[in-house]
């Protein structure tokens, strides 16, 4: 499909001009570009143009379908994400037109070394998890995160350490069997958060692996911690307690998710042990 014509059709713009490539997608699956609009909903938009190779992996293709569905169904009262101006598909080719967060004031990428920014990212995650507490909607992954065992059996088989072959199913069962489930971002690394210049607000991007799970999976991944008593967890649980609906048993949820901190950390370690070996 013609990218600029498609953008105009989706946004109602009179004309569109490609300004720059922002990034390439993983392994030649397409690109993210900035496009200028005339007569559209905004002066600039960010366009995710997915053009998978013929050998595309089904799980990767599904990740773009899930991400598009997330943007289309996201609650406007939820944590800050790019607004979706429209999306369309032609076979496996996909165009998603998103708000330009840089134009909205989000200029800086989150730094893993800035405690203030990390606290705000944790508060963003708490808002996400509290807003979506319960089983995930059908249009998202049943189990979120890109490393969960159900999609990484090849890596597990390739892992030379035999202890993982025994531990992995137990870790996965503990996480999947948690009483309190929510929607997790699935790739909550610092690079997927953007900051406003005065550190007043934070937004998140890249929702290819958004889906179900205990919220602590996102938190452990962001903080790289396996300690339930890590003081860096406190801003998250404080924000979560404030954001949870009144009917939720907040103390029970916190107790369960704190207990799952080392489980989630070990589960990610399991993934890393086999990463690149399959």
C-alpha positions as CSV (number, residue, x, y, z in Angstrom):
1,X,0.0,0.0,0.0
2,X,1.1,3.6,-0.6
3,X,2.1,4.9,2.9
4,X,1.3,8.6,2.5
5,X,-2.0,8.0,0.7
6,X,-3.0,5.6,3.5
7,X,-2.1,8.1,6.2
8,X,-4.2,10.7,4.5
9,X,-7.1,8.3,4.2
10,X,-6.9,7.4,7.9
11,X,-6.5,10.9,9.2
12,X,-8.5,12.9,6.8
13,X,-5.5,15.0,6.0
14,X,-5.3,16.9,2.7
15,X,-1.7,15.9,2.1
16,X,1.1,14.1,3.9
17,X,4.9,14.3,3.7
18,X,7.5,11.9,5.0
19,X,9.9,13.7,7.3
20,X,12.2,11.1,8.7
21,X,12.7,7.5,9.7
22,X,12.7,7.2,13.5
23,X,13.6,3.5,13.7
24,X,13.6,0.2,11.9
25,X,11.5,-2.6,13.2
26,X,13.0,-5.8,14.4
27,X,14.7,-7.9,11.7
28,X,13.3,-6.1,8.7
29,X,9.7,-6.1,9.7
30,X,9.2,-2.5,8.7
31,X,9.9,1.0,10.1
32,X,8.6,3.8,12.2
33,X,8.5,7.2,10.5
34,X,7.5,10.7,11.3
35,X,5.0,12.2,8.8
36,X,3.9,15.8,8.4
37,X,0.2,16.5,7.7
38,X,-1.6,19.3,6.1
39,X,-5.2,19.6,7.2
40,X,-5.0,16.7,9.5
41,X,-5.6,16.1,13.2
42,X,-2.1,17.3,14.1
43,X,0.9,18.8,12.3
44,X,2.9,15.6,12.7
45,X,2.1,11.9,13.4
46,X,4.2,8.9,14.0
47,X,3.5,6.0,11.7
48,X,4.3,2.4,12.4
49,X,4.5,0.6,9.0
50,X,4.7,-3.1,9.4
51,X,5.9,-5.0,6.2
52,X,6.9,-8.4,7.4
53,X,9.3,-10.6,5.4
54,X,7.9,-13.8,3.7
55,X,9.5,-15.8,6.5
56,X,7.7,-13.9,9.2
57,X,7.1,-15.7,12.5
58,X,3.4,-16.1,13.4
59,X,4.0,-14.9,17.0
60,X,5.7,-11.7,15.7
61,X,2.8,-11.1,13.3
62,X,0.3,-11.6,16.1
63,X,2.3,-9.1,18.3
64,X,1.5,-6.3,15.8
65,X,-2.2,-7.3,15.7
66,X,-2.3,-7.2,19.5
67,X,-0.5,-3.8,19.6
68,X,-3.0,-2.3,17.1
69,X,-5.9,-3.7,19.1
70,X,-4.5,-2.2,22.3
71,X,-4.3,1.3,20.8
72,X,-7.8,1.0,19.3
73,X,-9.4,-0.2,22.6
74,X,-7.3,1.7,25.2
75,X,-9.3,3.6,27.8
76,X,-8.8,7.4,27.5
77,X,-8.8,7.6,31.3
78,X,-5.9,5.1,31.5
79,X,-2.2,5.9,31.8
80,X,-0.7,8.1,29.1
81,X,0.0,6.5,25.8
82,X,0.0,7.8,22.2
83,X,-3.5,8.4,20.8
84,X,-4.3,6.3,17.7
85,X,-5.5,8.3,14.7
86,X,-6.3,5.1,12.7
87,X,-5.0,1.8,11.5
88,X,-5.5,-0.5,8.5
89,X,-4.1,-3.8,7.1
90,X,-3.6,-5.4,3.8
91,X,-2.6,-9.0,4.3
92,X,0.2,-8.9,6.7
93,X,1.1,-5.3,5.9
94,X,-0.1,-2.9,8.5
95,X,-0.2,0.9,9.0
96,X,-0.8,2.4,12.5
97,X,-1.0,6.2,12.8
98,X,-0.1,7.4,16.2
99,X,0.1,10.7,18.1
100,X,3.6,12.3,17.9
101,X,4.5,12.3,21.6
102,X,7.5,14.5,21.0
103,X,5.1,17.2,19.7
104,X,3.0,16.7,22.8
105,X,6.0,17.6,25.0
106,X,7.5,14.1,25.7
107,X,11.1,14.9,24.7
108,X,13.3,12.6,26.7
109,X,13.7,8.9,27.1
110,X,13.5,7.5,30.6
111,X,16.9,7.0,32.3
112,X,17.4,3.9,34.4
113,X,19.7,6.0,36.6
114,X,17.3,8.8,37.5
115,X,15.3,7.8,40.6
116,X,12.6,10.5,40.0
117,X,11.9,9.1,36.6
118,X,11.9,5.5,37.8
119,X,9.3,6.5,40.4
120,X,7.1,8.0,37.8
121,X,7.4,5.0,35.6
122,X,6.4,2.8,38.5
123,X,3.4,5.0,39.1
124,X,2.5,4.7,35.4
125,X,2.6,0.9,35.8
126,X,0.5,1.0,39.0
127,X,-2.1,3.0,37.1
128,X,-2.1,0.5,34.2
129,X,-2.4,-2.5,36.5
130,X,-5.1,-1.0,38.7
131,X,-7.1,0.2,35.7
132,X,-7.1,-3.3,34.1
133,X,-7.3,-5.6,37.1
134,X,-8.9,-8.9,36.1
135,X,-8.5,-11.2,33.1
136,X,-7.2,-9.6,29.9
137,X,-9.6,-8.7,27.1
138,X,-9.8,-11.2,24.2
139,X,-8.0,-8.8,21.8
140,X,-4.8,-8.9,24.0
141,X,-2.3,-11.8,24.7
142,X,-3.8,-14.2,27.2
143,X,-0.3,-14.1,28.9
144,X,1.6,-10.9,28.4
145,X,5.4,-10.4,28.3
146,X,7.7,-11.5,25.4
147,X,9.6,-14.0,27.5
148,X,6.8,-16.1,29.1
149,X,7.4,-19.9,28.9
150,X,4.5,-20.7,26.6
151,X,6.3,-18.9,23.8
152,X,9.9,-19.8,24.8
153,X,9.9,-23.6,24.8
154,X,12.7,-23.7,22.2
155,X,14.9,-21.5,24.4
156,X,14.2,-23.8,27.4
157,X,15.2,-26.9,25.4
158,X,18.4,-25.2,24.3
159,X,19.3,-24.2,27.9
160,X,22.3,-26.3,29.0
161,X,21.6,-25.9,32.8
162,X,19.3,-28.9,33.7
163,X,17.8,-27.1,36.7
164,X,15.8,-24.9,34.4
165,X,14.0,-27.8,32.9
166,X,12.6,-28.6,36.3
167,X,12.1,-25.1,37.6
168,X,10.7,-23.4,34.6
169,X,7.2,-25.1,34.6
170,X,6.9,-24.4,38.4
171,X,7.7,-20.7,38.0
172,X,5.3,-20.4,35.1
173,X,2.5,-22.1,37.0
174,X,3.0,-19.8,40.0
175,X,2.7,-16.7,37.8
176,X,-0.2,-18.0,35.8
177,X,-2.0,-19.2,38.9
178,X,-1.8,-15.9,40.8
179,X,-5.1,-14.9,42.2
180,X,-4.7,-11.3,41.2
181,X,-4.2,-10.9,37.4
182,X,-4.2,-7.7,35.4
183,X,-2.9,-6.4,32.1
184,X,0.8,-6.0,31.9
185,X,2.8,-3.8,29.5
186,X,5.0,-6.8,28.6
187,X,8.2,-4.9,27.8
188,X,8.4,-2.2,30.5
189,X,12.0,-1.2,29.9
190,X,13.3,2.3,30.3
191,X,13.5,2.8,26.6
192,X,9.8,2.4,26.2
193,X,9.0,5.4,28.5
194,X,9.1,9.0,27.5
195,X,9.4,12.1,29.7
196,X,8.2,15.6,29.5
197,X,11.0,18.2,29.9
198,X,10.1,19.3,33.4
199,X,9.6,15.7,34.5
200,X,5.9,16.5,35.0
201,X,4.5,13.5,33.2
202,X,5.5,10.2,31.6
203,X,4.1,8.2,28.7
204,X,4.8,4.7,27.4
205,X,5.0,3.1,24.0
206,X,5.6,-0.3,22.3
207,X,2.7,-2.6,23.3
208,X,3.4,-5.7,21.2
209,X,3.3,-7.9,24.3
210,X,0.6,-6.4,26.3
211,X,-1.6,-9.0,28.0
212,X,-2.5,-10.9,31.1
213,X,-0.3,-11.5,34.2
214,X,0.4,-10.4,37.7
215,X,1.6,-6.7,37.6
216,X,4.8,-7.5,39.4
217,X,6.2,-9.0,36.2
218,X,6.5,-5.5,34.7
219,X,7.9,-4.1,37.9
220,X,10.6,-6.7,38.3
221,X,11.6,-6.3,34.7
222,X,11.9,-2.5,35.0
223,X,13.8,-2.5,38.3
224,X,15.8,-5.7,37.7
225,X,15.2,-6.9,41.2
226,X,14.5,-10.2,42.9
227,X,14.1,-8.8,46.5
228,X,10.6,-8.4,47.8
229,X,12.0,-5.9,50.4
230,X,13.7,-3.7,47.8
231,X,12.8,-0.1,48.8
232,X,12.5,0.8,45.2
233,X,9.2,-1.2,45.1
234,X,7.5,1.1,47.6
235,X,6.5,3.9,45.2
236,X,4.8,1.3,43.0
237,X,2.8,-0.3,45.8
238,X,1.9,3.1,47.3
239,X,0.5,4.2,43.9
240,X,-1.2,0.9,43.4
241,X,-3.0,1.0,46.7
242,X,-4.2,4.5,45.9
243,X,-5.4,3.5,42.4
244,X,-7.1,0.2,43.1
245,X,-10.9,0.1,43.0
246,X,-12.5,0.0,46.5
247,X,-13.8,-3.5,46.2
248,X,-10.3,-5.0,45.7
249,X,-8.6,-6.6,48.7
250,X,-5.5,-4.4,48.4
251,X,-3.5,-6.0,51.3
252,X,-4.0,-9.5,49.8
253,X,-3.0,-8.3,46.4
254,X,0.1,-6.7,47.7
255,X,1.1,-9.7,49.8
256,X,0.7,-12.0,46.7
257,X,2.6,-9.8,44.3
258,X,5.4,-9.1,46.8
259,X,5.8,-12.9,47.2
260,X,6.0,-13.3,43.4
261,X,8.9,-10.8,43.1
262,X,11.6,-13.6,43.3
263,X,9.5,-15.9,41.2
264,X,9.1,-13.3,38.4
265,X,12.8,-12.5,38.6
266,X,13.8,-16.1,38.3
267,X,11.4,-16.7,35.4
268,X,13.1,-13.9,33.5
269,X,16.5,-15.4,34.4
270,X,15.2,-18.7,32.9
271,X,14.5,-16.8,29.6
272,X,17.9,-15.2,29.5
273,X,19.6,-18.6,30.1
274,X,18.3,-19.8,26.8
275,X,18.2,-16.6,24.9
276,X,20.2,-16.8,21.6
277,X,20.7,-20.6,22.0
278,X,17.5,-21.7,20.2
